[in-house]
């Protein structure tokens, strides 16, 4: 077996990044900026992870994540760094709805992940009984949260299950494909957790959150996309990595890691690479396998991370065929509460939401649905035509859409989203504590600091900065402090 000796002088050490999703690419980009030599190894033939573009009726569209949270700086800054700044684009409309109780109802404003500051905003979503239950909240005794608590359980205790079932659940489900009654409030909605720890009325706590946000005077769009698709970001980062001298190898699974007297040996098929440091940007199950020998405690913790699977059904219609479907007009899409018993959990009207999609295909109307939540793996195994048919059936009932698509594309994301149950941040802390015992090895990705793209990039920067400091690269304590601060400030939608 070939063995490559790639040791370098201090300050120019060789780091291997394992995993070519957006976190791994961002880590590689950051490490190169610190003056380190970088090789990125991706097991599959494609870079980008859950960011991917494809074609529908000859038009390029996102088949994975479609937007980034612009109120966090990391993703927008990275896009600008790699030459995509002039292609950043806010949604053309953000007028989303909730399909519940047999009608499309406007998404209320003034809430934190579905928890209202003003109950009157929920009037169309809730029944009179649900609104009456919210009115009792200030008379309730405090609900303890301890070290952590499930979002759904806490909000239901304070405001009633209807708020959770009709709004919190579909919003959290859109981010995590999870179950609000299992998802950690401390991990997924940290500002709400802090408000709960302050005690008193939850409604008043939400108002305090909103007042603090207003005091920060944040301007600009909340979300942004990229002309051509968010799925173009990984390719642009990869090009920047190569231009800076980094090496990227796809179809190169890592088979094992071994500590040596000088650093690490990384075993791939037919080759052992001797390196100084490692950034492990792989999913939990892969990271668990690779760390089994060198850090069995971290490996066991990672093995306990659960994932949800989902499918995206993208469809293109002739615009003339949907012209009379008035329920589509003026909307960016809708969410679907699980309590209503539908199959799809959301639909995005891409041709309304993104000007670049409408401009690229003016004669088409492109939309997509998502199917699958935590514990609903059976949908992922259905045939493509079945997922298309059930999506069309739900769309017809929700909007009156009767047209047939001219093209469809089903994209399955098996094990796509890590779950953040109660205690997740404690698990992450234990993993990082154990990994920190190993020389020049760090972990990053959606498992640790949030599933959104900015959070994944922040996680990557944190890992890269710590490795660079340990190996004597160009980033010092000031950069690490900044990275840790940014990583710790998650915003709405778990990003």
N, C-alpha and C positions, 0 to 999 in steps of 0.2 A: 504493500500500500504506500502510495506516495505521501511524503511528509514535507510540508512547506515551512521553512523557518523564516518568519517575518518579523523578528524583533527589530525594534527601532530605538534610537537614542531617546532619552527622557524629553518629554515635551512633544514628541512626534510619534507616540506609540500607535500600535495597530489595534483597532477595535473592530470586532465583528458585531453587526446588528443582525439578530435573527428575527425575521418577519418583515414582509414587505407591504404591510398595510400602511395607513397614513401615519400611525405612530412610529413605525420603524423607519419610514422615509424621513419623517421630521427629525428623528433622532440622528440619522445619518447626516442630514443637512446641518444640524447643529454641531455635531462632532467635527465635521470638516471645517466649520467656522472657527473651531478652537485650535485648529492646526494639527489635528490628528489624522492618521491614515485610516480609512474606513472601507470595509467590505460588507455589503448587505447580502444576506442569503435568504431567498424566498423559496419555500417548498414547492409552490405551484408554478405554473407558467405565466401567471398574471400578477402584476403589482396592483395595489390599491385596496385590497380587502373589500370592505362593504361599500366602497366608492367605485362605481363602474358605469360607464356609458354603453349604449348599444343603439340599434336602429329599430324604428317602428315606421312602417310604410315609407322607408327611405329617409326618415328624419332622425337625427341623433337626439337621444333623450337620456336622462339619468335612469338607470335600472337599479340603483341603490339609493344612498342618501342624496337628497336634492337641495339642501340648504345648510347654511352654518349660522350659528347664533352670533350676530355681529356685535352684540353688546359686550362680548368677550373679545379680547384683541388677538388671540393667538392665530386663529384660522385666517382672518382677514390679513394679518401681517405676513403670514407665510405666503398667501396667494400673491401679495404685492412683491415679496422678496423674489419670487420665481417668475415674475413677469406677467401675472394675470390681473394686476390691479385695475387696468382699464376695462376688464371684462366683468368685474363685480357688478351685480345688478340686484336691486331690491325687488321683492314681489310686486307685480303690478296691482294686485289686490290681496288683502289679507282678511276678506270678509268670509270667514268660515262659519259653518253651522254645526249643529248637533242633530242627528237624526234619531229622535226619541219620541216615544208615545205617538208613533205613526205620522210624524210631521218633521220637516226640516225647520229647526228653530235657531235663531241667531245665537252665535257664541257670545255669551255676556262679556262685558269688559269689566275691568277693576277687580280681578281675582288673582290669587297666587296659586297656580296649579289647580284651579277649580274651586279654591276656598275663597268665598266672597268677603269683601270688606263691606259692601252694601247689599244686603239680601234682596233688595228690590230688583237688582239686576238679574236675578234668577227667575223672575216671575213667569216667563214663558216656558222655562224648563221644568219647574217643579209643580206639584199639585198643591192645592190649598193646605193640605195636611203637612206637606213637606215644608212649606213656608212658615206654618205655625210652629213646627218643631224648631226651626232656626230661631224664632222669636224667644224661645225659652232659654237660649244659651247663656245669657248673662246671669241667670238665676241659679245656674248649676254650680256645684262645688268643683274646685280645681281637679283636673284629670292629671295624675302623675305620668311623666314620660320616662323617668329613669335615664339610663344611658342611651336608650333608643326606643322607638316605638313604630309600629306600622302606620303608614299614612292613613290608610282607610279606617283602621280601628280607632285611631285618635279622632279623626274628623267625624266619623259616625257617632262617637260618644258625645262629641260636643254639639254637632249640628244635625245629626240624624243620617240614616243610611241613604236617603234620597240624594243628598248632595254628593255623596261618594259615588253612588251607582250611576247617576245621570251626568256627572261632570268630571269629578276627580278621576274616576276609573278610566274613561276614554282618553283623557289627557295624558295620564301616566302610561296608559297602554300604548299611546302613540309614540312614546319615548322608549319604553322598555319592553313592550309587548308582554307586560307582566300583570300581576294581580295586585291591585292597590291595597288589599288587606294583608299582603305579605311584604310589600316594598318598604324599606327603611326610610323613615322621614328624615333622619339625620343625614343619610347619604344622598337621597334623591331631592329633597326640598329643605336644605339646611337652614335657610332663612326662616321657614315655618317652624322648624324644630327649635330654633333659638327663641322665637316668639312664644312657643308653647312652654319653654323652660322659664320664661319670664313670669308665667302664671297669668291669672286673670282671664278675661274674655278672649276667645280666639278671634272673634270679629274685630275686636280692638287691636289685637296683635297684627292682623292683616293690614289694618289701616296704618299702623306704625311702619310696617314694611313699605307700604306705598308712599308714605310721607318721606321716608329715608331715600327711596329711589328718586322721588321728585326733587329732593334737596341736592342730589348728585347732578341733576340737570343733564341727564344723558340725552343726546340728540342723535338723529340719524335713524336708519331702519333697525328694527330688532333683528331681523334675519336678512341674509343675502344669499343669492345664488351666483353662478358663474355662467356667462354666455357660452353655450356649448355643453354645460353641465358641470356639476360639482365633481363628477367622475373624471374630469380633465385635470384636476389638481394633482393626483398622484403622478401622472406622467410628467407634468411640469416640474415637480419636485425631483423626480428621478433624473430628468435632463439636467437640472441644476447640480445634482450630486455628481453625475458623470463629468460635467464641465469643470467641477472643482477637483477632479482627480479621484473621486470615489469609484469603487468597483461594485457592480450589482450583478448578482448571479441568480437567475430564476431556475425553476425546476431543480433546485438543489436543497433537498431536505437535510436537516441536521440530525444525525443519528445518535450523537452523544457528546457530553462535555466532561472533561477531566482536568482537574487542577494539576499543575506542574510546579516545579521549583521556581520557574520564571514567569508563569502566568497561566494560560489555559491552552489545552488542545481541543480543537473542535473537529469532530469526526463526521465527514460526509461520505457518500458512496465513492470509494476508491481514493480518498484523500484525507489527510489530517492536517489542519491548519493550526499552527502555533501562533497565538496572539497574546496581547497584553490585557485586553479588556473585552467585556461582552455586554451588550444591551439586548435583553431578552424581550422582544416585542411580539410575542406569540400569544394565541389564546390560552386560557387557563389549563385546558387539558394537555396541550402540547408543552407548555412551560412545566407542568407537573411532571411529565415524563422525563424531560431533560434535566430537571433538578433532583430526581429521585435519589441518585447516588451521592451527590455533593451536599444537598440540603433536604433530607427526608421530611423535616417538619414543614418547611415551606411547600414541598411537593404535596404533602397530605392536605394542607390547607387549600392549595390550588385545585386539588382533585375534588374538593367539596363544592366548588363554584358551579352553579347550575346555569343553563342557557335556555333561551326560548328560540324557536324556529318560526319563520314566517315566509310567506310568498308574496310577491308583487305581481299584479296582473296589469300590464300596460296595454291600452287599446287605442286605436286610431279610428275615427269616424269621419265620413265626409261632413264637412261643416254644414253643407246644405241639408243634410239629413237630420241634424240636431237643432236646426234654426227655430223650430217650433217648441222645443223643450225649454219652456221659460224658467223652470226651476234651476237650470244650470246658470242662468244669467246672473252676473254680478258676484258670483261666489268663487272662492278659491278651492272649495271642497267641503267635506263634512266628516265628523267623527261619529262613531256608533258605540253607544254603551253596551257592554256585554249583556246587561240585564234585559235588553230588548230581544235577545235571542236570534240576532241576525248572524250571517256567516262572515261578511266583510266587517272589518273593524274601522275602516276609514276609506275615503276616496279623495284624491287630489285632482282638480281640474287643471292640468298642466298648461293648457292653452290659454286659460284665464290668468293663472298665477304668474306665469313667466313670459315676458314679452319676447324673449329670445326663441321660445318654442313657437309662439304664434307667428313670429316673423319668418322662422325657418319653414313653416308649413301653413301658409295662410288659407289653404283650401281644406285643411284637416282640423279636427278637434281631438286633441290628445288628452286622455285622462288615465288614471291608474287607481286600482284598489289594492288594499292590503288584507291578507287573510292569515290568521294564525296568531295565537297568544300562548303564553306559558301554560303548559298542560294540554294544549290542543294540537298535538303533533300529527293527528290523523289527517288534517287538511293538507299538510305538506306532501303527503304520499298520494294524493288524488291526481288523476291524469290532468294534463294541461286543459283539455277541452272542458273537463268538469269544473275546474276553477274559473274558467272564462264564463261558463254557463251560469254558475251560481252568482258570480259578480254581476252579470247582466240582469239576472232576476232581481237581485237586491237593488241595483241601480234603477230598474224600472219601477219598483215599488217606492223608492225614495224620491225620484225625480220625474217619473213618467217617461223616461228615456225608452223609446221603442226601436231605435235604429240598430242596425247590425254593424259591427266593426268591419273595416276593410283590412285590418291587420291586428294581430295580437302577439304579445310576448309575455311568457310566464318566467319569472326569475325566482328561484328558491334560495333562501338564506337559511340553510340548516345550521342550527347552533349559532345563530347570528348575533344574539344579544345576551350578554351576561346579566344575570339577575342580581338585584341588590336587596336581599331580604334583611330583616332586622338583625343587627349585629355585623353587617357587611364591613363597615369601616374598621371595626375591631379585628376582623379577619385580615383586612388589608394591612393593618398595622403589624400584625403578627408575621405576615409574609415578608414585609419589608425589613422587620427586625432580624429575621433569620437570614434573608438574602444579604443584608449589610455585613454579616459575619464573613462573607466570602470576599476575596480580594477582587476589586475592579469588575464587579458584576452588578447590574441593576435591571429592574423589570419596569415595563411601562405598557400602556394600552388601555382599552375600554374597561378592563376588569377593575382598575384601581381608583380612578379619580373622576369618573363620569363617562357615559357612553357617547356624548356628543363629540363632534369633530374638534372644537376648540379644547375640550377637556383632554382628549387623546393627545393632542399636540403639546399641551402643557405638561402632561405626564411624560412625554418623550423628552421635552426640554429639561425637565427635572433630572431624569435619568442620565441624559447626556452631560449635563453640567457637573453632576457628581462624579461621573467617570473621568471627565476632563480634569477636574480638580485633583482627583486621586493620581492620575497619570502625568500631571504636570502640564496639561494643555493650556490653551489661551484664556479659559474662563476661570475666574477666581471666586472668592467667597461672596463678593457683591452680586455676581450673576446668580449664584446658587440661592442666595436669600431672595432675590427677585423672583426666580422661578418657583420657589416654594410658596411664596406669597400668592402668586397668580394661580397656582394649582389649587390653593386652598379656598379660592373664592369662586365657588360654583354659583351659577345663576339659575334662573327659572328653567324649567323643562329638564332639569338634571344635567345641564351642560356645564 
